[in-house]
Amino acid sequence: MRLSTAGGVYTDAQANRGKVTWQSICASCHTTAEHSDAKFVAEWRGRSLLAFYRSLFTTMPKDDPGTLSEDQYMDVIAFMLKLNRMPAGAAELEADTLALMRTTMEFRTPGGR
């Protein structure tokens, strides 16, 4: 059973926590624009949330990859989904390998907007 980020796979509260983590850890090296522009959309459209999670886990933070908690990674992903105007849902995004593998990143329009 395939799921989609267009179906609301995170909560607003989770995205808000992700924003705090983003601002304290990620914003020193990254902008929100680079994670919601056409290049980002082209790279991640149709790929699984598991691939996205693994990419973040193995490369971020740049100075110490894999050091955030699973919850922090999920919160940051929720924030990034919100940046791309994907709707929030009733349940939080969890670090469940099977669920993440089955969930496809779908953007509303070609530019992600």
Backbone as numpy.savetxt, mean C-alpha at the origin, in Angstrom:
# Nx Ny Nz CAx CAy CAz Cx Cy Cz
-10.30 -17.30 -5.51 -11.14 -16.12 -5.51 -10.25 -14.87 -5.51
-10.37 -14.06 -6.56 -9.59 -12.83 -6.67 -10.31 -11.69 -5.98
-9.56 -10.87 -5.30 -10.08 -9.66 -4.67 -9.40 -8.47 -5.34
-9.93 -7.30 -5.07 -9.38 -6.09 -5.67 -9.29 -4.98 -4.64
-8.27 -4.15 -4.78 -8.16 -2.99 -3.90 -9.30 -2.01 -4.12
-9.99 -2.13 -5.25 -11.15 -1.27 -5.52 -12.33 -1.64 -4.63
-12.24 -2.79 -3.95 -13.33 -3.25 -3.09 -13.20 -2.84 -1.64
-12.22 -2.04 -1.29 -12.07 -1.58 0.09 -11.39 -2.61 0.97
-10.07 -2.66 0.95 -9.33 -3.70 1.68 -8.59 -3.17 2.90
-8.82 -1.92 3.26 -8.19 -1.31 4.44 -9.22 -0.40 5.09
-8.92 0.10 6.27 -9.82 1.05 6.93 -9.18 2.44 6.94
-10.02 3.44 7.12 -9.51 4.82 7.23 -8.58 4.95 8.42
-8.91 4.31 9.54 -8.06 4.39 10.73 -6.67 3.80 10.42
-6.65 2.72 9.69 -5.38 2.09 9.32 -4.57 3.02 8.41
-5.23 3.62 7.44 -4.53 4.55 6.54 -4.01 5.76 7.32
-4.75 6.20 8.31 -4.29 7.32 9.13 -3.05 6.94 9.93
-3.01 5.72 10.46 -1.80 5.26 11.15 -0.64 5.16 10.16
-0.95 4.70 8.95 0.08 4.61 7.92 0.65 5.96 7.55
-0.20 6.97 7.56 0.26 8.33 7.26 1.27 8.79 8.32
0.99 8.48 9.58 1.90 8.86 10.67 3.25 8.14 10.49
3.20 6.85 10.18 4.44 6.10 9.95 5.17 6.65 8.74
4.43 6.93 7.68 5.02 7.50 6.46 5.75 8.80 6.79
5.08 9.69 7.53 5.67 10.98 7.84 6.92 10.85 8.72
6.93 9.87 9.62 8.07 9.74 10.52 9.22 8.92 9.94
8.94 8.03 8.99 9.99 7.13 8.48 10.25 7.31 6.99
9.22 7.43 6.21 9.36 7.38 4.75 9.58 8.75 4.09
8.97 9.78 4.66 8.94 11.10 4.02 10.32 11.74 3.90
11.29 11.28 4.65 12.63 11.87 4.53 13.28 11.50 3.21
12.82 10.41 2.57 13.39 9.98 1.29 12.39 10.00 0.14
11.09 9.95 0.44 10.07 9.80 -0.59 9.01 10.88 -0.51
8.39 11.15 -1.65 7.24 12.05 -1.69 5.98 11.22 -1.93
4.86 11.74 -1.51 3.61 11.04 -1.79 3.33 11.03 -3.29
3.78 12.06 -3.99 3.53 12.15 -5.44 4.16 10.98 -6.20
5.34 10.56 -5.79 5.99 9.46 -6.51 5.31 8.12 -6.27
4.41 8.06 -5.31 3.67 6.83 -5.04 2.21 6.92 -5.45
1.93 7.92 -6.28 0.57 8.04 -6.81 0.58 8.60 -8.23
1.77 8.64 -8.85 1.85 9.17 -10.21 1.66 8.06 -11.25
1.68 8.43 -12.50 1.44 7.47 -13.59 2.47 6.35 -13.61
3.71 6.66 -13.27 4.76 5.64 -13.24 4.46 4.58 -12.17
4.05 5.04 -11.00 3.68 4.12 -9.92 2.51 3.23 -10.34
1.49 3.87 -10.92 0.30 3.13 -11.37 0.69 2.09 -12.42
1.51 2.48 -13.38 1.92 1.55 -14.43 2.70 0.37 -13.87
3.53 0.63 -12.86 4.33 -0.44 -12.28 3.49 -1.43 -11.48
2.45 -0.93 -10.80 1.72 -1.79 -9.86 0.33 -2.22 -10.32
-0.21 -1.62 -11.35 -1.55 -2.01 -11.82 -1.59 -3.51 -12.14
-2.59 -4.19 -11.58 -2.79 -5.60 -11.85 -1.91 -6.55 -11.06
-0.98 -6.02 -10.30 -0.11 -6.87 -9.50 -0.74 -7.11 -8.13
-0.26 -8.10 -7.43 -0.84 -8.45 -6.15 -0.32 -7.55 -5.03
-1.12 -7.45 -3.99 -0.65 -6.73 -2.80 0.51 -7.47 -2.15
0.58 -8.78 -2.35 1.72 -9.53 -1.81 3.02 -9.07 -2.47
3.01 -8.87 -3.77 4.20 -8.38 -4.46 4.60 -7.00 -3.94
3.59 -6.15 -3.71 3.86 -4.81 -3.20 4.42 -4.87 -1.78
3.81 -5.69 -0.94 4.29 -5.86 0.43 5.74 -6.37 0.43
6.02 -7.39 -0.37 7.37 -7.95 -0.41 8.39 -6.93 -0.90
7.98 -6.11 -1.86 8.87 -5.06 -2.35 9.22 -4.08 -1.23
8.20 -3.65 -0.51 8.45 -2.72 0.60 9.29 -3.37 1.69
8.92 -4.60 2.06 9.59 -5.30 3.15 11.07 -5.53 2.86
11.39 -5.84 1.62 12.78 -6.17 1.29 13.65 -4.96 0.94
13.02 -3.79 0.75 13.80 -2.61 0.35 13.64 -1.40 1.26
12.67 -1.40 2.15 12.39 -0.22 2.96 12.33 -0.56 4.44
12.74 0.36 5.28 13.44 1.61 4.97 14.81 1.32 4.33
15.23 2.25 3.50 16.46 2.04 2.73 17.66 1.71 3.61
17.73 2.34 4.78 18.89 2.13 5.64 18.77 0.88 6.52
17.60 0.24 6.54 17.42 -0.95 7.38 16.16 -1.72 6.96
16.17 -2.31 5.75 14.98 -2.99 5.24 14.45 -4.08 6.17
13.13 -4.20 6.20 12.48 -5.25 6.96 12.35 -5.00 8.44
12.67 -3.79 8.88 12.68 -3.53 10.33 11.37 -2.98 10.89
10.43 -2.64 10.03 9.13 -2.23 10.55 8.35 -3.48 10.95
7.36 -3.31 11.80 6.50 -4.44 12.14 5.58 -4.73 10.96
5.01 -5.93 10.91 4.05 -6.25 9.85 2.91 -5.25 9.85
2.44 -4.88 11.04 1.35 -3.90 11.14 1.76 -2.56 10.53
2.98 -2.13 10.77 3.43 -0.86 10.19 3.48 -0.94 8.67
3.97 -2.04 8.13 3.98 -2.19 6.67 2.55 -2.17 6.13
1.65 -2.87 6.77 0.25 -2.90 6.32 -0.37 -1.51 6.41
-0.06 -0.78 7.48 -0.58 0.58 7.64 -0.06 1.50 6.54
1.22 1.39 6.21 1.79 2.22 5.15 1.15 1.85 3.80
0.95 0.57 3.56 0.29 0.16 2.32 -1.12 0.74 2.27
-1.84 0.69 3.39 -3.19 1.27 3.44 -3.13 2.76 3.10
-2.15 3.46 3.64 -1.99 4.88 3.33 -1.74 5.09 1.84
-0.92 4.25 1.25 -0.62 4.38 -0.17 -1.85 4.07 -1.03
-2.65 3.11 -0.60 -3.89 2.83 -1.32 -4.82 4.04 -1.26
-4.87 4.65 -0.09 -5.71 5.85 0.07 -5.17 6.99 -0.80
-3.86 7.14 -0.88 -3.25 8.16 -1.75 -3.72 8.00 -3.19
-3.94 6.76 -3.58 -4.36 6.45 -4.94 -5.87 6.36 -5.08
-6.55 6.91 -4.12 -8.02 7.03 -4.11 -8.74 5.69 -4.19
-8.13 4.68 -3.62 -8.82 3.41 -3.50 -9.69 3.49 -2.25
-10.90 2.98 -2.31 -11.82 3.17 -1.18 -11.43 2.36 0.05
-11.77 2.92 1.20 -11.61 2.20 2.46 -12.76 1.21 2.60
-12.56 0.23 3.44 -13.59 -0.77 3.70 -13.82 -0.92 5.19
-14.42 -2.02 5.57 -14.79 -2.25 6.96 -13.72 -2.99 7.75
-12.80 -3.67 7.07 -11.78 -4.46 7.76 -10.39 -3.96 7.42
-9.49 -4.11 8.39 -8.10 -3.71 8.16 -7.38 -4.69 7.26
-6.43 -4.17 6.52 -5.54 -4.98 5.70 -4.60 -5.72 6.65
-4.49 -7.02 6.46 -3.63 -7.83 7.33 -2.53 -8.49 6.52
-1.46 -8.85 7.21 -0.32 -9.51 6.58 -0.60 -11.00 6.43
-1.64 -11.31 5.71 -2.06 -12.68 5.42 -1.59 -12.98 4.00
-0.60 -13.84 3.87 0.03 -14.11 2.58 -0.97 -14.50 1.50
-1.88 -15.40 1.82 -2.86 -15.86 0.84 -3.79 -14.72 0.41
-4.29 -13.96 1.37 -5.19 -12.84 1.05 -4.47 -11.78 0.23
-3.23 -11.47 0.59 -2.46 -10.47 -0.16 -2.18 -10.96 -1.57
-1.91 -12.26 -1.72 -1.64 -12.82 -3.04 -2.88 -12.75 -3.92
-4.04 -12.91 -3.33 -5.30 -12.91 -4.09 -5.85 -11.51 -4.36
-5.24 -10.50 -3.76 -5.75 -9.14 -3.92 -4.94 -8.37 -4.95
-5.61 -7.95 -6.00 -4.98 -7.25 -7.11 -5.09 -5.74 -6.93
-4.03 -5.05 -7.26 -4.06 -3.59 -7.21 -4.76 -3.07 -8.46
-5.88 -2.44 -8.25 -6.65 -1.86 -9.35 -6.83 -0.37 -9.09
-6.54 0.40 -10.10 -6.63 1.85 -9.99 -7.85 2.31 -10.78
-8.43 3.41 -10.37 -9.69 3.87 -10.98 -9.54 4.31 -12.43
-8.45 4.98 -12.74 -8.22 5.47 -14.10 -6.76 5.23 -14.46
-6.39 5.40 -15.72 -4.99 5.17 -16.11 -3.97 5.93 -15.29
-4.29 7.13 -14.85 -3.36 7.91 -14.04 -3.51 7.65 -12.57
-4.42 6.75 -12.19 -4.64 6.45 -10.80 -5.65 7.34 -10.13
-6.18 8.28 -10.86 -7.12 9.25 -10.27 -8.53 8.98 -10.67
